[in-house]
């Protein structure tokens, strides 16, 4: 009688493993994917905030606009002498 109960118990465990293991694997995979997406969302929020700040500066801060024009476009003021450092 004890062997029969043990066999039924083991069979029930095997069935439960076959039923729940694939779902558990999918759950873990989706959980990892969700974690990665949350991280990406936070990165994009930070990037969006930085871009909004830059947009505000470009619309309102004359000194920032001048600095960016000098860096990106090589703009110089009247009577300034531009120079380039040539690396050997």
Protein Blocks (a to p, Z undefined) as FASTA:
>chain_A
ZZmmmmmmmmmmmmmmmmmmmmmmmmmmmmmmmmmmmmmmmmmmmmmmmmmmmmmmmmmm
mklmmmmmmmmnopacehiacdddddZZ
